[in-house]
Amino acid sequence: MKPSIKTTLACALAGVYTVPLHAASLAVEVELPRIEVAEYHRPYVAVWLQSADRQTVRDIAVWYDYKMPKEEGKKWLKDLRQWWRVSGRGQDELADGITGATQAPGKHTIQVAATHPALAGLPAGEYEVIVEASREKGGREVLRLPLAWPAQQAATAEAQGESELGHVKATLTP
């Protein structure tokens, strides 16, 4: 039976909401350092969630030059070598909602809601949030942040990059 508008309004005013089980959220903060070189190109970046046994892989974000004519930017996605091996090469099209433009130096936060495909229906277990960056005429770097799912309490994992990535932090909120 569908609730009436009056019942729905009364529940909303009383602060009663239905929340799905394991309605956690994940925030991934990625810092791209300012690199002083003669020819700087913004890095391609992939962020994904992977189980300890590497059987479950869920993409969170892929930043690349997707507006190039004839989708030419896609040909350099394979420079994100680890992401390419576990996820990228098996995709005809990157999932809508995870792709974005390359980012300028600075801090960037990716908010992942419980309904996002990376978290929705995720089995309980030990995972890693993996951040990989690769830059033309530059280097490549990968950072791994441990994560236990589902979140029983707020948890934070942090890592410091040495070249292509700065400080990276993943915060899981139950």
trRosetta pair geometry for C-beta under 8 A, 3 or more apart (Angstrom, degrees):
i j d omega theta_ij theta_ji phi_ij phi_ji
3 7 4.2 -115 -176 87 106 129
3 8 5.2 130 111 -55 120 85
3 11 7.7 -1 165 -5 160 137
4 7 4.7 98 53 6 78 100
4 8 6.9 -143 95 -3 41 88
5 8 5.7 -55 -146 39 32 113
5 9 6.1 32 155 -19 66 108
6 9 5.9 -56 -146 38 27 111
6 10 6.3 28 154 -20 63 108
7 10 5.7 -54 -146 36 30 112
7 11 6.4 30 155 -18 64 106
8 11 5.9 -56 -149 36 29 110
8 12 6.4 28 153 -18 64 108
9 12 5.7 -55 -147 37 31 112
9 13 6.3 28 156 -16 66 107
10 13 5.9 -56 -146 39 29 108
10 14 6.2 21 156 -13 64 112
11 14 5.8 -62 -143 43 28 106
11 16 4.2 -84 -163 72 83 109
11 17 7.4 131 148 -75 103 44
12 15 7.8 43 178 -68 29 23
12 16 7.5 -83 -61 55 22 68
12 17 7.5 58 -108 -79 59 85
19 23 4.6 -86 171 -6 102 160
20 23 5.0 126 66 -73 73 99
20 114 6.4 -178 70 126 117 139
20 115 7.8 112 26 -73 147 85
22 114 6.6 156 118 -145 71 123
22 122 8.0 -145 145 57 145 91
22 149 7.9 59 -159 -178 128 88
22 150 4.3 -99 -124 -125 111 139
22 151 7.6 124 -151 32 76 75
23 114 4.5 -99 -149 -23 51 169
23 174 8.0 71 73 169 62 54
24 114 5.7 119 54 -88 44 103
24 119 6.9 -137 76 -164 89 141
24 149 7.7 -152 52 -134 151 84
24 150 6.2 169 -12 -164 134 84
24 151 4.2 120 -111 22 146 124
24 172 6.0 11 172 -177 130 89
24 173 6.0 164 -159 84 78 49
24 174 5.1 -47 -98 -121 96 36
25 111 6.8 -8 176 -171 120 84
25 112 6.4 159 -168 84 69 59
25 113 5.5 -29 -115 -119 101 43
25 114 6.0 -78 -74 -38 64 76
25 119 7.9 -109 -119 -23 38 175
25 172 7.7 172 87 -151 40 49
25 173 5.2 -7 57 57 84 102
26 60 7.8 -85 99 -123 131 136
26 111 7.9 147 85 -163 52 40
26 112 4.1 -12 64 63 96 115
26 118 7.7 -83 46 103 140 124
26 119 6.5 174 0 -69 118 132
26 129 7.4 173 -178 -88 135 137
26 147 7.8 20 -122 -145 127 150
26 170 6.5 -13 -169 -169 100 94
26 171 7.2 154 -157 80 51 49
26 172 5.3 -15 -104 -102 79 71
26 173 7.7 -172 -79 20 33 73
27 109 5.9 -10 -172 -169 101 107
27 110 7.1 156 -158 78 50 52
27 111 5.6 -15 -106 -106 81 63
27 112 7.2 -167 -77 22 32 77
27 170 7.3 161 83 -154 50 46
27 171 4.7 -8 57 57 99 99
27 173 7.5 35 -3 -7 101 109
28 47 5.7 139 119 -169 160 148
28 60 6.5 69 10 140 150 155
28 61 7.7 -154 70 12 135 125
28 109 7.1 153 79 -155 44 55
28 110 4.5 -9 59 56 97 104
28 112 7.0 41 -5 -11 100 115
28 129 6.0 -162 -104 177 123 144
28 131 7.2 166 178 -74 127 119
28 168 7.4 -5 -175 -172 86 90
28 169 7.4 171 -153 89 44 49
28 170 5.1 -10 -105 -104 77 79
28 171 8.0 -170 -75 22 35 65
29 107 6.1 -5 -174 -170 102 103
29 108 7.3 157 -155 81 54 40
29 109 4.9 -22 -100 -100 75 81
29 110 7.9 -165 -74 21 30 68
29 167 7.5 -7 113 113 107 90
29 168 6.8 171 89 -152 65 43
29 169 4.5 5 51 55 109 94
29 170 7.8 -159 23 -72 68 35
29 171 7.6 35 -7 -3 103 104
30 45 6.7 106 163 -175 159 152
30 47 6.9 -115 -57 -74 138 131
30 103 8.0 109 95 61 117 152
30 107 7.4 153 81 -154 40 54
30 108 5.1 -22 64 64 90 92
30 109 7.8 169 19 -87 68 32
30 110 7.1 32 -2 -8 109 105
30 131 5.8 176 -109 -145 114 145
30 165 7.0 -73 -162 -143 88 103
30 168 5.5 8 -113 -116 61 90
31 106 7.2 -98 -143 142 68 24
31 107 4.9 -27 -97 -96 82 72
31 108 7.7 163 -88 18 33 68
31 161 7.7 -158 75 25 92 118
31 165 6.9 100 75 -178 69 66
31 166 3.3 -65 106 71 114 116
31 167 4.7 44 17 50 138 69
31 168 6.7 -133 23 -67 79 56
32 42 7.7 24 171 -151 157 81
32 43 6.4 -165 -135 32 122 116
32 45 7.6 -99 -81 -62 118 141
32 103 6.0 158 0 96 149 104
32 104 7.3 169 79 120 134 30
32 105 4.9 -129 105 -120 93 49
32 106 6.4 5 54 39 88 41
32 108 7.0 24 -4 1 103 113
32 133 7.2 158 -112 -125 94 153
32 164 7.7 -31 -139 167 77 62
32 165 7.0 -56 -104 -120 52 50
32 166 6.5 -135 -65 3 3 102
33 105 6.2 -23 135 -141 19 110
33 161 7.3 -143 -16 84 118 120
33 163 8.0 -133 44 163 135 24
33 164 7.6 -171 34 -174 100 17
33 165 7.3 98 -6 158 96 12
33 166 4.4 130 -57 -61 89 104
34 105 4.1 90 -78 172 67 168
35 40 6.1 155 78 -119 93 114
35 105 7.5 -176 2 -86 67 130
35 135 7.9 133 36 100 155 173
35 138 7.0 77 106 -124 166 130
35 163 8.0 42 -101 180 130 67
35 164 7.9 -23 -52 -109 143 50
37 40 5.4 132 61 -72 94 80
37 137 7.5 175 134 125 147 109
37 138 7.4 -168 15 -91 164 95
39 137 5.6 -2 94 101 111 162
40 138 8.0 46 -137 -63 59 126
41 135 5.6 155 80 -173 91 88
41 136 4.1 -7 66 56 160 101
41 137 6.1 108 8 38 118 99
41 138 6.8 -144 53 -9 92 116
42 65 7.9 129 70 -66 108 97
42 102 3.7 124 113 145 127 129
42 103 6.4 169 -168 63 127 32
42 104 6.5 -70 -105 -89 123 41
42 135 7.3 -130 134 -123 19 100
43 63 7.9 64 101 92 70 114
43 102 6.7 164 72 -150 35 110
43 133 4.3 30 151 -174 149 101
43 134 6.0 144 -160 69 96 28
43 135 4.0 -65 -93 -72 84 91
43 138 6.9 -85 -87 75 95 146
43 164 5.6 107 -93 -170 155 112
44 62 7.8 -1 -179 -176 92 78
44 63 6.4 180 -155 92 48 70
44 64 4.6 21 -129 -101 104 85
44 65 7.6 -79 -85 -6 95 77
44 76 6.3 180 -36 119 150 105
44 77 6.6 -158 -178 -109 153 52
44 79 6.4 107 47 75 137 109
44 80 5.6 -109 114 -50 116 110
44 102 6.5 -70 -88 -97 48 105
44 133 7.1 158 79 -152 47 54
44 134 5.2 -16 57 63 96 87
44 135 7.4 176 15 -83 66 45
45 61 7.2 4 110 112 98 104
45 62 7.4 180 92 -149 55 38
45 63 4.4 18 49 43 93 111
45 80 7.7 120 -147 -103 12 130
45 102 7.5 123 6 -130 92 68
45 103 7.1 -25 13 23 137 107
45 131 6.9 -11 -168 -169 101 86
45 132 7.0 161 -152 85 53 51
45 133 4.8 -14 -100 -100 83 80
46 59 7.4 -68 -165 -137 96 95
46 61 7.2 178 -150 94 38 60
46 62 5.0 2 -109 -109 78 79
46 63 7.7 -149 -67 25 41 66
46 80 4.6 100 -6 -179 126 150
46 83 3.7 14 100 -82 161 168
46 87 7.8 169 -176 63 139 129
46 88 7.4 -78 -107 -57 153 119
46 130 7.9 1 109 108 90 93
46 131 7.6 169 86 -150 50 41
46 132 4.9 -3 55 56 93 100
47 59 7.7 97 84 -167 56 60
47 60 4.3 -60 109 72 97 114
47 61 4.4 24 42 47 110 91
47 62 7.7 -149 27 -66 64 45
47 110 6.3 168 71 29 162 164
47 129 6.9 0 -172 -180 92 92
47 130 7.2 170 -149 85 45 52
47 131 5.2 -4 -104 -103 83 75
47 132 7.9 -173 -75 23 41 65
48 57 6.0 12 162 -172 132 85
48 58 6.3 166 -165 84 84 43
48 59 4.9 -45 -106 -109 101 47
48 60 5.7 -177 -99 7 35 84
48 83 6.1 139 -2 -122 132 98
48 86 7.5 179 98 93 156 123
48 87 6.1 -170 -110 -15 163 157
48 118 7.7 -155 -148 -124 57 122
48 129 7.7 174 90 -153 30 53
48 130 5.5 -15 63 57 77 97
49 56 7.6 -31 117 124 91 96
49 57 7.3 156 83 -155 56 39
49 58 4.5 -8 57 59 104 97
49 60 6.2 92 -22 -43 89 109
49 118 5.3 116 11 -172 129 108
49 119 7.9 96 -5 -71 168 63
49 122 7.6 -34 124 -122 149 139
49 127 5.4 4 -175 175 93 136
49 128 7.4 163 -152 81 51 43
49 129 5.8 -27 -98 -100 71 63
49 130 7.6 167 -93 15 20 80
49 147 7.4 -64 -136 61 101 143
50 54 5.8 -1 178 -117 115 59
50 56 6.8 156 -153 89 41 64
50 57 5.1 2 -106 -106 83 75
50 58 7.8 -168 -70 25 45 63
50 86 6.7 -4 -108 156 131 159
50 127 6.4 148 76 -160 35 82
50 128 5.4 -19 62 59 88 90
50 130 5.8 12 9 -7 118 124
51 54 6.5 -139 72 -48 75 13
51 55 5.4 -32 61 50 133 75
51 56 3.9 74 -19 41 118 98
51 57 7.7 -98 11 -57 78 51
51 125 5.8 11 -135 112 105 140
51 126 7.2 93 -159 83 67 59
51 127 5.6 -54 -100 -102 46 77
52 125 7.1 -129 8 159 101 110
52 126 4.7 28 -36 91 124 106
52 127 7.1 -113 -36 -91 69 29
52 128 7.3 105 -85 -18 57 97
53 56 8.0 65 64 10 86 78
54 57 7.1 14 -169 -59 62 103
54 86 6.5 -108 -166 -124 104 127
56 122 7.4 111 168 -144 146 81
56 123 7.1 -151 -73 37 158 104
56 125 7.8 121 28 64 143 143
56 127 7.5 -65 85 -107 117 107
57 86 5.0 180 -108 151 157 110
57 87 5.1 -148 141 -73 135 104
58 117 6.6 -167 -160 124 111 80
58 118 4.0 137 138 -133 123 67
58 119 7.7 157 127 -44 159 37
58 122 7.1 -71 -17 -96 157 110
59 62 6.4 -25 -168 -33 125 104
59 87 5.7 142 -64 175 103 154
59 94 7.6 -128 142 -157 167 89
59 95 6.2 157 70 28 131 124
59 98 5.0 55 127 -167 112 164
59 117 8.0 13 62 93 76 114
59 118 6.7 -116 79 -84 35 105
60 98 6.5 154 131 -136 19 109
60 110 6.2 96 150 137 113 147
60 112 5.8 -55 -141 -84 109 135
60 116 7.7 45 -129 146 73 141
60 118 5.0 27 -87 -77 74 163
60 129 7.4 10 -12 -145 153 96
61 98 5.4 -156 -107 -168 35 76
61 99 7.8 142 -161 -91 59 18
61 100 6.4 -20 -162 16 103 116
61 110 5.2 -112 -29 -119 144 150
62 77 7.3 21 -176 -134 130 115
62 80 7.7 -148 -138 33 98 171
62 83 7.4 153 -106 161 105 151
62 88 7.7 124 -114 -96 146 105
62 94 5.8 -108 55 -148 142 144
62 98 5.7 53 13 133 85 99
62 99 5.3 -28 72 -104 93 65
62 100 7.4 152 81 27 46 68
63 99 7.7 138 -93 -164 33 52
63 100 5.0 -32 -104 79 78 88
63 101 6.4 4 -157 102 88 25
63 102 5.2 113 151 -103 102 40
63 103 5.7 -35 -168 -13 158 93
64 73 5.2 145 144 155 101 115
64 74 7.3 96 122 -91 147 44
64 76 7.1 171 -153 80 120 96
64 77 5.8 -34 -94 -86 163 88
64 99 7.2 -53 36 -151 90 96
64 101 7.9 -89 73 -142 27 29
64 102 6.3 25 -136 -60 17 86
65 68 5.1 55 131 -34 105 109
65 72 8.0 -29 103 88 111 80
65 73 3.6 -155 84 -117 79 131
65 76 7.6 34 34 49 106 128
65 101 7.2 41 -110 -147 42 71
65 102 5.7 -13 -64 -15 72 116
66 71 7.5 -13 -157 -132 62 73
66 73 5.4 -122 -82 74 28 145
66 74 7.6 56 -116 -59 68 79
66 99 5.7 76 -62 165 156 127
66 100 7.8 -171 7 133 131 8
66 101 6.7 -111 29 -90 95 59
67 73 7.3 51 38 -14 39 144
67 101 7.1 -4 -8 -103 112 104
68 71 6.8 85 77 -150 88 13
68 72 4.1 -91 126 55 130 93
68 73 4.1 146 13 -33 123 92
69 72 6.2 25 73 -4 59 115
71 74 4.9 6 159 0 96 121
72 75 6.1 -38 -172 10 53 113
73 76 6.4 -62 -170 35 49 103
73 77 7.7 71 138 -44 69 88
74 77 5.5 -26 -164 -9 52 119
75 78 7.4 -39 173 12 44 104
76 79 5.1 -15 -180 3 76 120
76 134 7.9 -161 160 104 97 121
76 136 7.1 -36 -150 -69 150 105
77 80 5.9 -42 -176 25 57 108
77 84 6.3 140 133 -92 80 105
77 88 5.5 -169 144 -164 118 142
78 81 7.1 40 166 -94 59 55
78 84 4.7 89 -132 -129 54 157
78 88 7.0 -174 -90 112 55 139
78 89 7.2 57 -104 -75 96 98
79 84 7.8 115 37 -34 21 140
79 134 4.3 -176 131 133 102 152
79 136 7.9 4 172 -74 178 66
79 140 6.9 -146 164 -90 87 126
80 83 4.3 -17 137 45 113 118
80 84 5.5 136 84 -33 73 93
80 88 6.7 117 79 -35 110 154
80 132 5.1 115 -157 110 92 124
80 133 7.9 -32 -110 -121 94 12
80 134 5.2 -147 -78 7 59 127
80 140 7.8 174 -111 -142 42 116
81 84 5.6 -57 -139 35 24 114
81 85 6.4 23 163 -20 62 105
81 132 7.7 -136 47 -176 61 147
81 134 7.5 113 -8 -71 78 144
81 140 6.9 49 8 176 107 158
82 85 5.9 -54 -151 32 30 110
82 86 6.6 3 162 2 65 110
82 130 7.0 -106 117 160 133 142
82 132 5.5 -173 52 -85 109 152
82 142 5.6 52 12 -102 149 147
83 86 6.5 -75 -147 48 28 93
83 87 5.7 -45 -178 46 69 108
83 88 5.4 68 128 -25 84 115
83 130 7.5 179 -77 109 86 120
83 132 5.3 -152 -25 45 109 141
84 87 7.4 -85 -117 61 11 64
84 88 4.0 -53 -118 55 51 130
84 89 5.4 64 175 -34 76 94
85 88 7.7 28 5 39 25 93
85 89 6.9 13 -105 9 25 122
87 90 6.5 -91 -168 40 29 105
87 91 6.8 14 157 -22 71 117
88 91 6.1 -73 -157 27 33 109
88 94 8.0 -16 -128 -91 76 96
91 94 5.9 73 134 -86 146 48
91 95 7.6 -87 -143 -31 141 74
94 98 6.3 -121 164 75 103 104
94 99 4.8 95 109 -59 137 120
95 98 5.0 52 77 14 97 119
95 99 7.6 166 72 -21 52 89
95 117 6.8 -97 173 51 158 156
96 99 7.5 -55 -125 21 32 101
97 116 7.8 -166 141 -140 131 89
97 117 7.7 118 83 9 134 114
100 103 7.7 26 119 -53 116 97
103 106 7.4 -109 155 55 107 90
103 108 5.2 -26 -170 -57 165 154
107 166 8.0 -83 -85 74 75 132
107 167 7.9 -17 -104 68 104 99
112 116 4.7 -95 -164 37 77 159
112 118 5.7 -49 -158 64 134 129
112 119 6.0 129 147 -22 109 122
113 116 5.1 127 57 -26 67 95
113 119 7.3 -143 105 46 38 136
114 119 5.4 -104 -141 113 40 134
114 120 6.9 97 152 -79 57 67
115 119 7.6 17 23 74 12 104
115 120 5.7 32 -155 -74 34 116
116 119 5.3 63 64 23 88 97
116 120 6.5 -169 77 -19 34 95
117 120 5.7 -49 -117 33 30 112
118 122 7.4 12 144 -66 49 127
119 122 5.3 -65 -156 -10 42 129
119 149 7.9 -160 -138 -135 83 137
122 127 7.9 -22 -179 -54 130 151
122 149 5.5 -42 122 151 124 155
122 150 7.9 137 87 -80 102 75
123 149 7.8 99 96 100 38 117
124 149 6.0 -154 -131 106 45 73
124 150 5.8 -56 -103 -8 88 78
125 148 7.7 -135 120 -148 26 61
125 149 6.2 0 52 59 54 92
126 146 7.0 -27 -168 -160 96 97
126 147 7.6 140 -164 80 51 48
126 148 5.8 -30 -105 -103 63 71
126 149 8.0 171 -91 22 16 75
127 146 7.6 134 84 -161 46 50
127 147 4.7 -33 77 74 93 97
127 148 7.4 158 25 -96 78 21
127 149 5.7 25 3 -4 125 114
128 144 4.7 -16 -172 -166 133 98
128 145 6.3 136 -163 65 72 42
128 146 5.8 -41 -101 -98 75 44
128 147 6.5 146 -108 19 21 90
129 144 7.6 147 73 -158 47 47
129 145 4.5 -19 57 63 96 105
129 147 5.6 68 -22 -21 93 135
129 157 7.2 154 34 69 112 128
129 170 4.4 132 40 -85 155 156
130 142 6.5 -9 -171 -168 99 99
130 143 7.3 164 -153 84 52 48
130 144 5.3 -14 -103 -104 79 73
130 145 7.7 -169 -75 23 35 72
131 142 7.2 160 85 -152 50 50
131 143 4.9 -6 58 57 98 96
131 145 7.6 35 -3 -5 102 108
131 165 6.3 114 118 -120 119 152
131 168 5.2 -152 36 -142 155 153
132 140 7.2 4 -176 -175 92 92
132 141 7.2 180 -148 92 53 45
132 142 4.6 -10 -102 -103 86 83
132 143 7.9 -173 -75 23 45 59
133 140 6.9 -177 94 -147 53 51
133 141 5.4 0 55 55 93 87
133 161 7.8 10 29 -128 130 156
133 164 4.1 -168 98 135 119 121
133 165 5.1 154 13 -59 135 93
134 138 7.7 154 178 82 45 98
134 139 7.7 -109 -134 121 55 38
134 140 4.2 1 -105 -108 85 94
134 164 7.1 5 -88 -162 23 167
135 138 3.2 -1 88 55 112 136
135 139 6.6 23 43 46 97 44
135 140 7.6 -170 18 -76 63 55
135 164 5.7 -174 -6 -125 113 117
138 163 7.8 164 172 151 99 111
138 164 6.3 114 141 -95 124 106
139 163 4.8 -3 63 127 146 144
139 164 5.3 -141 81 -43 92 112
140 164 6.4 -17 -133 -3 16 156
141 161 5.4 82 142 -149 151 114
141 162 6.8 -176 -122 48 139 76
141 163 5.4 170 -56 60 133 92
141 164 4.1 -180 14 45 115 105
141 165 5.0 -139 96 6 132 100
143 159 4.3 167 -168 99 122 143
143 161 5.8 -89 -53 -77 129 87
143 165 5.7 -116 -16 93 125 158
143 168 5.0 139 91 42 153 149
144 159 7.2 99 58 -53 39 161
145 157 3.8 138 -174 110 99 125
145 158 7.1 38 -120 -63 118 10
145 159 5.8 -131 -77 -12 89 114
145 168 6.7 -134 -47 119 128 108
145 169 7.7 125 -116 -147 154 25
145 170 4.5 145 114 12 150 126
146 157 5.5 178 54 -112 62 151
147 155 7.2 143 -133 101 67 130
147 157 6.3 -109 -68 1 74 140
147 170 6.2 -67 -74 120 121 142
147 172 6.0 124 -147 -43 106 139
148 151 7.5 122 91 -96 77 49
148 152 7.8 -21 107 6 120 96
148 155 7.0 65 40 20 91 174
149 172 7.8 -132 -89 -145 74 151
150 174 7.5 79 154 -120 92 91
151 154 7.2 32 -178 -92 126 29
151 155 6.4 -149 -133 12 98 106
151 172 4.6 -167 -92 145 128 113
151 173 6.7 84 143 109 167 13
151 174 4.1 -153 109 -79 109 77
152 174 6.6 -32 147 -80 7 139
153 174 6.2 -47 -106 -16 18 130
154 171 7.2 -3 -171 -175 94 90
154 172 6.8 170 -151 89 47 61
154 173 5.3 1 -110 -112 90 63
154 174 6.6 -105 -60 3 56 84
155 171 7.4 172 89 -151 46 49
155 172 4.8 1 57 54 91 105
156 169 6.3 -9 -168 -171 102 102
156 170 7.0 162 -152 85 53 51
156 171 4.8 -10 -103 -104 87 77
156 172 7.6 -165 -74 22 41 68
157 169 7.2 164 84 -153 46 54
157 170 5.0 -2 55 55 93 99
158 167 6.9 -15 -166 -170 105 91
158 168 6.9 156 -154 86 56 53
158 169 4.7 -12 -103 -104 86 83
158 170 7.8 -166 -74 24 44 62
159 167 7.8 160 86 -154 43 49
159 168 5.1 -11 62 61 88 101
159 169 8.0 180 24 -77 58 46
160 166 7.3 -37 -152 172 68 47
160 167 5.6 -23 -108 -100 72 65
160 168 7.7 -178 -88 21 24 74
161 164 6.4 -92 174 68 141 53
161 165 3.0 164 -65 85 160 82
161 166 5.5 -62 46 -57 109 8
161 167 7.4 -124 15 -54 83 22
161 168 6.6 73 -31 -15 100 107
162 165 7.9 31 26 60 43 75
165 168 5.9 -8 168 -42 127 118
